[in-house]
Amino acid sequence: MDDESTHILRRLNDTWKILFLDADVAMLAGMTALLGFVLDHIIPGLLAAGAVGYAGHKFKGDRHPAYLFHLLYWYFPPVLPQTRLGRTPPSHYREMVG
């Protein structure tokens, strides 16, 4: 078999990127910058977006890539019934029997 015909993907399960940032951190920074633009405070909005993006990146750290979704599951009630996971119990059930 020819070595050039075999291509092995190395980063199949990487998180999505926007430029060089993870997508969730970029969305946090983008929403903060957008809020600064809407409130007509462009420079403070960009500085706050940089600070929020840095804090979001540091908060994620070495945790699981879906750590923010885990926090949303545990600390916020399900707003829409279709957003709950099918076989996962509601988050307010803290002790399981069985």
Backbone as XML, in Angstrom:
<?xml version="1.0"?>
<chain id="A" units="angstrom">
  <residue number="1" name="MET">
    <atom name="N" x="0.844" y="-1.179" z="0.000"/>
    <atom name="CA" x="0.000" y="0.000" z="0.000"/>
    <atom name="C" x="0.889" y="1.242" z="0.000"/>
  </residue>
  <residue number="2" name="ASP">
    <atom name="N" x="0.463" y="2.229" z="-0.671"/>
    <atom name="CA" x="1.202" y="3.467" z="-0.833"/>
    <atom name="C" x="1.012" y="4.368" z="0.397"/>
  </residue>
  <residue number="3" name="ASP">
    <atom name="N" x="2.093" y="4.952" z="0.932"/>
    <atom name="CA" x="1.992" y="5.827" z="2.100"/>
    <atom name="C" x="1.246" y="7.120" z="1.792"/>
  </residue>
  <residue number="4" name="GLU">
    <atom name="N" x="1.288" y="7.562" z="0.583"/>
    <atom name="CA" x="0.620" y="8.807" z="0.225"/>
    <atom name="C" x="-0.895" y="8.642" z="0.110"/>
  </residue>
  <residue number="5" name="SER">
    <atom name="N" x="-1.384" y="7.414" z="-0.039"/>
    <atom name="CA" x="-2.828" y="7.209" z="-0.178"/>
    <atom name="C" x="-3.529" y="7.139" z="1.173"/>
  </residue>
  <residue number="6" name="THR">
    <atom name="N" x="-2.774" y="6.991" z="2.257"/>
    <atom name="CA" x="-3.366" y="6.884" z="3.583"/>
    <atom name="C" x="-3.212" y="8.211" z="4.308"/>
  </residue>
  <residue number="7" name="HIS">
    <atom name="N" x="-4.333" y="8.795" z="4.690"/>
    <atom name="CA" x="-4.317" y="10.060" z="5.430"/>
    <atom name="C" x="-5.072" y="9.839" z="6.733"/>
  </residue>
  <residue number="8" name="ILE">
    <atom name="N" x="-4.407" y="10.027" z="7.868"/>
    <atom name="CA" x="-5.017" y="9.831" z="9.177"/>
    <atom name="C" x="-5.285" y="11.198" z="9.783"/>
  </residue>
  <residue number="9" name="LEU">
    <atom name="N" x="-6.548" y="11.439" z="10.151"/>
    <atom name="CA" x="-6.922" y="12.706" z="10.762"/>
    <atom name="C" x="-6.423" y="12.736" z="12.198"/>
  </residue>
  <residue number="10" name="ARG">
    <atom name="N" x="-5.829" y="13.851" z="12.589"/>
    <atom name="CA" x="-5.303" y="13.977" z="13.944"/>
    <atom name="C" x="-6.218" y="14.781" z="14.850"/>
  </residue>
  <residue number="11" name="ARG">
    <atom name="N" x="-7.056" y="15.613" z="14.312"/>
    <atom name="CA" x="-7.861" y="16.513" z="15.137"/>
    <atom name="C" x="-9.337" y="16.405" z="14.786"/>
  </residue>
  <residue number="12" name="LEU">
    <atom name="N" x="-9.869" y="15.228" z="14.858"/>
    <atom name="CA" x="-11.258" y="15.027" z="14.474"/>
    <atom name="C" x="-12.224" y="15.619" z="15.490"/>
  </residue>
  <residue number="13" name="ASN">
    <atom name="N" x="-11.916" y="15.526" z="16.770"/>
    <atom name="CA" x="-12.840" y="15.957" z="17.806"/>
    <atom name="C" x="-12.465" y="17.291" z="18.432"/>
  </residue>
  <residue number="14" name="ASP">
    <atom name="N" x="-11.682" y="18.100" z="17.765"/>
    <atom name="CA" x="-11.355" y="19.417" z="18.294"/>
    <atom name="C" x="-12.598" y="20.294" z="18.315"/>
  </residue>
  <residue number="15" name="THR">
    <atom name="N" x="-12.600" y="21.259" z="19.242"/>
    <atom name="CA" x="-13.722" y="22.191" z="19.299"/>
    <atom name="C" x="-13.651" y="23.146" z="18.113"/>
  </residue>
  <residue number="16" name="TRP">
    <atom name="N" x="-14.773" y="23.753" z="17.781"/>
    <atom name="CA" x="-14.819" y="24.700" z="16.664"/>
    <atom name="C" x="-14.006" y="25.933" z="17.001"/>
  </residue>
  <residue number="17" name="LYS">
    <atom name="N" x="-13.414" y="26.520" z="15.994"/>
    <atom name="CA" x="-12.578" y="27.706" z="16.171"/>
    <atom name="C" x="-13.125" y="28.852" z="15.327"/>
  </residue>
  <residue number="18" name="ILE">
    <atom name="N" x="-13.010" y="30.050" z="15.862"/>
    <atom name="CA" x="-13.256" y="31.275" z="15.113"/>
    <atom name="C" x="-11.941" y="32.034" z="15.177"/>
  </residue>
  <residue number="19" name="LEU">
    <atom name="N" x="-11.286" y="32.128" z="14.039"/>
    <atom name="CA" x="-9.901" y="32.586" z="13.945"/>
    <atom name="C" x="-9.036" y="31.664" z="14.802"/>
  </residue>
  <residue number="20" name="PHE">
    <atom name="N" x="-8.484" y="32.126" z="15.894"/>
    <atom name="CA" x="-7.645" y="31.280" z="16.736"/>
    <atom name="C" x="-8.291" y="30.990" z="18.085"/>
  </residue>
  <residue number="21" name="LEU">
    <atom name="N" x="-9.509" y="31.480" z="18.318"/>
    <atom name="CA" x="-10.203" y="31.280" z="19.585"/>
    <atom name="C" x="-11.206" y="30.137" z="19.485"/>
  </residue>
  <residue number="22" name="ASP">
    <atom name="N" x="-11.482" y="29.508" z="20.627"/>
    <atom name="CA" x="-12.577" y="28.545" z="20.665"/>
    <atom name="C" x="-13.883" y="29.296" z="20.404"/>
  </residue>
  <residue number="23" name="ALA">
    <atom name="N" x="-14.857" y="28.604" z="19.851"/>
    <atom name="CA" x="-16.093" y="29.262" z="19.427"/>
    <atom name="C" x="-16.847" y="29.862" z="20.611"/>
  </residue>
  <residue number="24" name="ASP">
    <atom name="N" x="-16.896" y="29.184" z="21.747"/>
    <atom name="CA" x="-17.659" y="29.724" z="22.868"/>
    <atom name="C" x="-16.991" y="30.955" z="23.475"/>
  </residue>
  <residue number="25" name="VAL">
    <atom name="N" x="-15.683" y="30.978" z="23.550"/>
    <atom name="CA" x="-14.974" y="32.155" z="24.052"/>
    <atom name="C" x="-15.117" y="33.312" z="23.076"/>
  </residue>
  <residue number="26" name="ALA">
    <atom name="N" x="-15.046" y="33.027" z="21.785"/>
    <atom name="CA" x="-15.213" y="34.082" z="20.783"/>
    <atom name="C" x="-16.626" y="34.658" z="20.822"/>
  </residue>
  <residue number="27" name="MET">
    <atom name="N" x="-17.628" y="33.815" z="21.079"/>
    <atom name="CA" x="-18.998" y="34.328" z="21.171"/>
    <atom name="C" x="-19.185" y="35.203" z="22.406"/>
  </residue>
  <residue number="28" name="LEU">
    <atom name="N" x="-18.575" y="34.820" z="23.528"/>
    <atom name="CA" x="-18.652" y="35.666" z="24.726"/>
    <atom name="C" x="-18.033" y="37.037" z="24.462"/>
  </residue>
  <residue number="29" name="ALA">
    <atom name="N" x="-16.856" y="37.039" z="23.874"/>
    <atom name="CA" x="-16.185" y="38.311" z="23.579"/>
    <atom name="C" x="-16.958" y="39.105" z="22.533"/>
  </residue>
  <residue number="30" name="GLY">
    <atom name="N" x="-17.494" y="38.423" z="21.534"/>
    <atom name="CA" x="-18.252" y="39.113" z="20.489"/>
    <atom name="C" x="-19.529" y="39.746" z="21.009"/>
  </residue>
  <residue number="31" name="MET">
    <atom name="N" x="-20.220" y="39.043" z="21.887"/>
    <atom name="CA" x="-21.454" y="39.611" z="22.457"/>
    <atom name="C" x="-21.142" y="40.810" z="23.346"/>
  </residue>
  <residue number="32" name="THR">
    <atom name="N" x="-20.027" y="40.755" z="24.067"/>
    <atom name="CA" x="-19.629" y="41.897" z="24.899"/>
    <atom name="C" x="-19.261" y="43.091" z="24.027"/>
  </residue>
  <residue number="33" name="ALA">
    <atom name="N" x="-18.543" y="42.850" z="22.942"/>
    <atom name="CA" x="-18.192" y="43.940" z="22.028"/>
    <atom name="C" x="-19.448" y="44.510" z="21.374"/>
  </residue>
  <residue number="34" name="LEU">
    <atom name="N" x="-20.382" y="43.651" z="20.999"/>
    <atom name="CA" x="-21.633" y="44.119" z="20.409"/>
    <atom name="C" x="-22.418" y="44.977" z="21.390"/>
  </residue>
  <residue number="35" name="LEU">
    <atom name="N" x="-22.426" y="44.581" z="22.652"/>
    <atom name="CA" x="-23.102" y="45.392" z="23.666"/>
    <atom name="C" x="-22.435" y="46.752" z="23.795"/>
  </residue>
  <residue number="36" name="GLY">
    <atom name="N" x="-21.112" y="46.806" z="23.716"/>
    <atom name="CA" x="-20.407" y="48.092" z="23.753"/>
    <atom name="C" x="-20.746" y="48.959" z="22.555"/>
  </residue>
  <residue number="37" name="PHE">
    <atom name="N" x="-20.887" y="48.345" z="21.367"/>
    <atom name="CA" x="-21.267" y="49.103" z="20.173"/>
    <atom name="C" x="-22.684" y="49.645" z="20.289"/>
  </residue>
  <residue number="38" name="VAL">
    <atom name="N" x="-23.592" y="48.824" z="20.806"/>
    <atom name="CA" x="-24.989" y="49.243" z="20.929"/>
    <atom name="C" x="-25.122" y="50.393" z="21.927"/>
  </residue>
  <residue number="39" name="LEU">
    <atom name="N" x="-24.357" y="50.329" z="23.005"/>
    <atom name="CA" x="-24.423" y="51.388" z="24.014"/>
    <atom name="C" x="-23.573" y="52.606" z="23.648"/>
  </residue>
  <residue number="40" name="ASP">
    <atom name="N" x="-22.960" y="52.585" z="22.457"/>
    <atom name="CA" x="-22.158" y="53.691" z="21.936"/>
    <atom name="C" x="-20.924" y="53.967" z="22.796"/>
  </residue>
  <residue number="41" name="HIS">
    <atom name="N" x="-20.357" y="52.892" z="23.342"/>
    <atom name="CA" x="-19.086" y="52.954" z="24.067"/>
    <atom name="C" x="-18.155" y="51.951" z="23.396"/>
  </residue>
  <residue number="42" name="ILE">
    <atom name="N" x="-17.587" y="52.352" z="22.261"/>
    <atom name="CA" x="-16.854" y="51.414" z="21.422"/>
    <atom name="C" x="-15.552" y="50.967" z="22.080"/>
  </residue>
  <residue number="43" name="ILE">
    <atom name="N" x="-14.718" y="51.892" z="22.510"/>
    <atom name="CA" x="-13.415" y="51.531" z="23.082"/>
    <atom name="C" x="-13.590" y="50.768" z="24.407"/>
  </residue>
  <residue number="44" name="PRO">
    <atom name="N" x="-14.417" y="51.255" z="25.344"/>
    <atom name="CA" x="-14.610" y="50.451" z="26.566"/>
    <atom name="C" x="-15.253" y="49.088" z="26.274"/>
  </residue>
  <residue number="45" name="GLY">
    <atom name="N" x="-16.106" y="49.020" z="25.259"/>
    <atom name="CA" x="-16.711" y="47.746" z="24.887"/>
    <atom name="C" x="-15.695" y="46.757" z="24.363"/>
  </residue>
  <residue number="46" name="LEU">
    <atom name="N" x="-14.729" y="47.251" z="23.553"/>
    <atom name="CA" x="-13.669" y="46.376" z="23.047"/>
    <atom name="C" x="-12.736" y="45.932" z="24.161"/>
  </residue>
  <residue number="47" name="LEU">
    <atom name="N" x="-12.434" y="46.842" z="25.088"/>
    <atom name="CA" x="-11.598" y="46.458" z="26.224"/>
    <atom name="C" x="-12.312" y="45.437" z="27.112"/>
  </residue>
  <residue number="48" name="ALA">
    <atom name="N" x="-13.595" y="45.648" z="27.343"/>
    <atom name="CA" x="-14.369" y="44.693" z="28.133"/>
    <atom name="C" x="-14.474" y="43.354" z="27.409"/>
  </residue>
  <residue number="49" name="ALA">
    <atom name="N" x="-14.595" y="43.377" z="26.094"/>
    <atom name="CA" x="-14.659" y="42.134" z="25.318"/>
    <atom name="C" x="-13.350" y="41.364" z="25.446"/>
  </residue>
  <residue number="50" name="GLY">
    <atom name="N" x="-12.242" y="42.056" z="25.414"/>
    <atom name="CA" x="-10.956" y="41.394" z="25.616"/>
    <atom name="C" x="-10.839" y="40.795" z="27.008"/>
  </residue>
  <residue number="51" name="ALA">
    <atom name="N" x="-11.318" y="41.531" z="28.010"/>
    <atom name="CA" x="-11.266" y="41.029" z="29.383"/>
    <atom name="C" x="-12.194" y="39.824" z="29.570"/>
  </residue>
  <residue number="52" name="VAL">
    <atom name="N" x="-13.380" y="39.896" z="28.988"/>
    <atom name="CA" x="-14.332" y="38.781" z="29.103"/>
    <atom name="C" x="-13.803" y="37.561" z="28.355"/>
  </residue>
  <residue number="53" name="GLY">
    <atom name="N" x="-13.219" y="37.770" z="27.185"/>
    <atom name="CA" x="-12.643" y="36.660" z="26.436"/>
    <atom name="C" x="-11.492" y="36.002" z="27.184"/>
  </residue>
  <residue number="54" name="TYR">
    <atom name="N" x="-10.629" y="36.818" z="27.791"/>
    <atom name="CA" x="-9.518" y="36.277" z="28.574"/>
    <atom name="C" x="-10.035" y="35.515" z="29.793"/>
  </residue>
  <residue number="55" name="ALA">
    <atom name="N" x="-11.036" y="36.093" z="30.479"/>
    <atom name="CA" x="-11.591" y="35.425" z="31.656"/>
    <atom name="C" x="-12.286" y="34.117" z="31.267"/>
  </residue>
  <residue number="56" name="GLY">
    <atom name="N" x="-12.986" y="34.123" z="30.140"/>
    <atom name="CA" x="-13.629" y="32.890" z="29.678"/>
    <atom name="C" x="-12.620" y="31.816" z="29.323"/>
  </residue>
  <residue number="57" name="HIS">
    <atom name="N" x="-11.513" y="32.228" z="28.709"/>
    <atom name="CA" x="-10.452" y="31.283" z="28.364"/>
    <atom name="C" x="-9.808" y="30.707" z="29.626"/>
  </residue>
  <residue number="58" name="LYS">
    <atom name="N" x="-9.562" y="31.544" z="30.614"/>
    <atom name="CA" x="-8.970" y="31.081" z="31.862"/>
    <atom name="C" x="-9.943" y="30.216" z="32.652"/>
  </residue>
  <residue number="59" name="PHE">
    <atom name="N" x="-11.235" y="30.538" z="32.589"/>
    <atom name="CA" x="-12.243" y="29.758" z="33.308"/>
    <atom name="C" x="-12.333" y="28.346" z="32.748"/>
  </residue>
  <residue number="60" name="LYS">
    <atom name="N" x="-12.240" y="28.223" z="31.423"/>
    <atom name="CA" x="-12.291" y="26.898" z="30.807"/>
    <atom name="C" x="-11.073" y="26.079" z="31.185"/>
  </residue>
  <residue number="61" name="GLY">
    <atom name="N" x="-9.905" y="26.680" z="31.156"/>
    <atom name="CA" x="-8.674" y="26.042" z="31.583"/>
    <atom name="C" x="-8.513" y="24.621" z="31.076"/>
  </residue>
  <residue number="62" name="ASP">
    <atom name="N" x="-8.283" y="23.710" z="31.975"/>
    <atom name="CA" x="-8.084" y="22.305" z="31.632"/>
    <atom name="C" x="-9.345" y="21.488" z="31.860"/>
  </residue>
  <residue number="63" name="ARG">
    <atom name="N" x="-10.479" y="22.127" z="31.894"/>
    <atom name="CA" x="-11.725" y="21.408" z="32.125"/>
    <atom name="C" x="-12.229" y="20.767" z="30.835"/>
  </residue>
  <residue number="64" name="HIS">
    <atom name="N" x="-13.291" y="20.017" z="30.971"/>
    <atom name="CA" x="-13.917" y="19.350" z="29.832"/>
    <atom name="C" x="-14.406" y="20.402" z="28.837"/>
  </residue>
  <residue number="65" name="PRO">
    <atom name="N" x="-14.356" y="20.126" z="27.527"/>
    <atom name="CA" x="-14.802" y="21.121" z="26.543"/>
    <atom name="C" x="-16.264" y="21.545" z="26.711"/>
  </residue>
  <residue number="66" name="ALA">
    <atom name="N" x="-17.107" y="20.691" z="27.252"/>
    <atom name="CA" x="-18.517" y="21.032" z="27.437"/>
    <atom name="C" x="-18.810" y="21.429" z="28.886"/>
  </residue>
  <residue number="67" name="TYR">
    <atom name="N" x="-17.814" y="21.941" z="29.598"/>
    <atom name="CA" x="-17.984" y="22.284" z="31.005"/>
    <atom name="C" x="-19.061" y="23.342" z="31.212"/>
  </residue>
  <residue number="68" name="LEU">
    <atom name="N" x="-19.146" y="24.322" z="30.329"/>
    <atom name="CA" x="-20.176" y="25.361" z="30.467"/>
    <atom name="C" x="-21.573" y="24.784" z="30.306"/>
  </residue>
  <residue number="69" name="PHE">
    <atom name="N" x="-21.740" y="23.807" z="29.423"/>
    <atom name="CA" x="-23.039" y="23.151" z="29.288"/>
    <atom name="C" x="-23.377" y="22.354" z="30.542"/>
  </residue>
  <residue number="70" name="HIS">
    <atom name="N" x="-22.370" y="21.766" z="31.162"/>
    <atom name="CA" x="-22.606" y="21.048" z="32.407"/>
    <atom name="C" x="-23.080" y="21.999" z="33.497"/>
  </residue>
  <residue number="71" name="LEU">
    <atom name="N" x="-22.464" y="23.180" z="33.581"/>
    <atom name="CA" x="-22.915" y="24.176" z="34.550"/>
    <atom name="C" x="-24.344" y="24.616" z="34.275"/>
  </residue>
  <residue number="72" name="LEU">
    <atom name="N" x="-24.674" y="24.819" z="33.006"/>
    <atom name="CA" x="-26.042" y="25.196" z="32.658"/>
    <atom name="C" x="-27.032" y="24.113" z="33.063"/>
  </residue>
  <residue number="73" name="TYR">
    <atom name="N" x="-26.648" y="22.859" z="32.899"/>
    <atom name="CA" x="-27.531" y="21.754" z="33.265"/>
    <atom name="C" x="-27.780" y="21.726" z="34.769"/>
  </residue>
  <residue number="74" name="TRP">
    <atom name="N" x="-26.726" y="21.923" z="35.570"/>
    <atom name="CA" x="-26.874" y="21.771" z="37.009"/>
    <atom name="C" x="-27.488" y="22.979" z="37.684"/>
  </residue>
  <residue number="75" name="TYR">
    <atom name="N" x="-27.246" y="24.183" z="37.185"/>
    <atom name="CA" x="-27.648" y="25.367" z="37.930"/>
    <atom name="C" x="-28.786" y="26.164" z="37.319"/>
  </residue>
  <residue number="76" name="PHE">
    <atom name="N" x="-29.271" y="25.784" z="36.145"/>
    <atom name="CA" x="-30.391" y="26.493" z="35.541"/>
    <atom name="C" x="-31.500" y="25.503" z="35.237"/>
  </residue>
  <residue number="77" name="PRO">
    <atom name="N" x="-32.767" y="25.909" z="35.467"/>
    <atom name="CA" x="-33.863" y="24.984" z="35.160"/>
    <atom name="C" x="-34.046" y="24.841" z="33.647"/>
  </residue>
  <residue number="78" name="PRO">
    <atom name="N" x="-34.594" y="23.711" z="33.216"/>
    <atom name="CA" x="-34.854" y="23.566" z="31.772"/>
    <atom name="C" x="-35.975" y="24.504" z="31.346"/>
  </residue>
  <residue number="79" name="VAL">
    <atom name="N" x="-35.683" y="25.378" z="30.424"/>
    <atom name="CA" x="-36.658" y="26.374" z="29.985"/>
    <atom name="C" x="-37.602" y="25.757" z="28.952"/>
  </residue>
  <residue number="80" name="LEU">
    <atom name="N" x="-37.049" y="25.071" z="27.997"/>
    <atom name="CA" x="-37.852" y="24.443" z="26.961"/>
    <atom name="C" x="-37.801" y="22.931" z="27.136"/>
  </residue>
  <residue number="81" name="PRO">
    <atom name="N" x="-38.931" y="22.239" z="27.012"/>
    <atom name="CA" x="-38.922" y="20.791" z="27.219"/>
    <atom name="C" x="-38.039" y="20.047" z="26.217"/>
  </residue>
  <residue number="82" name="GLN">
    <atom name="N" x="-37.902" y="20.545" z="24.997"/>
    <atom name="CA" x="-37.111" y="19.820" z="24.004"/>
    <atom name="C" x="-35.610" y="20.005" z="24.213"/>
  </residue>
  <residue number="83" name="THR">
    <atom name="N" x="-35.197" y="20.908" z="25.105"/>
    <atom name="CA" x="-33.771" y="21.070" z="25.352"/>
    <atom name="C" x="-33.246" y="20.073" z="26.367"/>
  </residue>
  <residue number="84" name="ARG">
    <atom name="N" x="-34.127" y="19.432" z="27.120"/>
    <atom name="CA" x="-33.666" y="18.441" z="28.088"/>
    <atom name="C" x="-33.196" y="17.192" z="27.370"/>
  </residue>
  <residue number="85" name="LEU">
    <atom name="N" x="-32.262" y="16.527" z="27.971"/>
    <atom name="CA" x="-31.791" y="15.273" z="27.419"/>
    <atom name="C" x="-32.836" y="14.193" z="27.682"/>
  </residue>
  <residue number="86" name="GLY">
    <atom name="N" x="-33.005" y="13.280" z="26.753"/>
    <atom name="CA" x="-34.078" y="12.299" z="26.835"/>
    <atom name="C" x="-34.023" y="11.386" z="28.039"/>
  </residue>
  <residue number="87" name="ARG">
    <atom name="N" x="-32.887" y="10.770" z="28.326"/>
    <atom name="CA" x="-32.804" y="9.794" z="29.388"/>
    <atom name="C" x="-32.093" y="10.324" z="30.621"/>
  </residue>
  <residue number="88" name="THR">
    <atom name="N" x="-31.821" y="11.600" z="30.652"/>
    <atom name="CA" x="-31.143" y="12.200" z="31.790"/>
    <atom name="C" x="-32.188" y="12.756" z="32.746"/>
  </residue>
  <residue number="89" name="PRO">
    <atom name="N" x="-32.058" y="12.475" z="34.043"/>
    <atom name="CA" x="-33.043" y="13.004" z="34.989"/>
    <atom name="C" x="-32.895" y="14.512" z="35.130"/>
  </residue>
  <residue number="90" name="PRO">
    <atom name="N" x="-33.944" y="15.168" z="35.593"/>
    <atom name="CA" x="-33.839" y="16.620" z="35.821"/>
    <atom name="C" x="-32.748" y="16.941" z="36.835"/>
  </residue>
  <residue number="91" name="SER">
    <atom name="N" x="-32.174" y="18.112" z="36.713"/>
    <atom name="CA" x="-31.020" y="18.447" z="37.543"/>
    <atom name="C" x="-31.382" y="18.671" z="38.997"/>
  </residue>
  <residue number="92" name="HIS">
    <atom name="N" x="-32.661" y="18.891" z="39.321"/>
    <atom name="CA" x="-33.006" y="19.104" z="40.708"/>
    <atom name="C" x="-33.120" y="17.801" z="41.505"/>
  </residue>
  <residue number="93" name="TYR">
    <atom name="N" x="-33.026" y="16.665" z="40.843"/>
    <atom name="CA" x="-32.956" y="15.384" z="41.527"/>
    <atom name="C" x="-31.495" y="15.150" z="41.908"/>
  </residue>
  <residue number="94" name="ARG">
    <atom name="N" x="-31.130" y="15.461" z="43.132"/>
    <atom name="CA" x="-29.723" y="15.388" z="43.547"/>
    <atom name="C" x="-29.326" y="14.001" z="44.034"/>
  </residue>
  <residue number="95" name="GLU">
    <atom name="N" x="-30.274" y="13.195" z="44.519"/>
    <atom name="CA" x="-29.957" y="11.853" z="44.979"/>
    <atom name="C" x="-30.777" y="10.871" z="44.186"/>
  </residue>
  <residue number="96" name="MET">
    <atom name="N" x="-30.116" y="9.832" z="43.730"/>
    <atom name="CA" x="-30.786" y="8.824" z="42.901"/>
    <atom name="C" x="-30.994" y="7.563" z="43.713"/>
  </residue>
  <residue number="97" name="VAL">
    <atom name="N" x="-32.108" y="6.906" z="43.494"/>
    <atom name="CA" x="-32.389" y="5.637" z="44.150"/>
    <atom name="C" x="-32.303" y="4.558" z="43.086"/>
  </residue>
  <residue number="98" name="GLY">
    <atom name="N" x="-31.554" y="3.522" z="43.366"/>
    <atom name="CA" x="-31.514" y="2.417" z="42.423"/>
    <atom name="C" x="-30.189" y="2.073" z="42.088"/>
  </residue>
</chain>
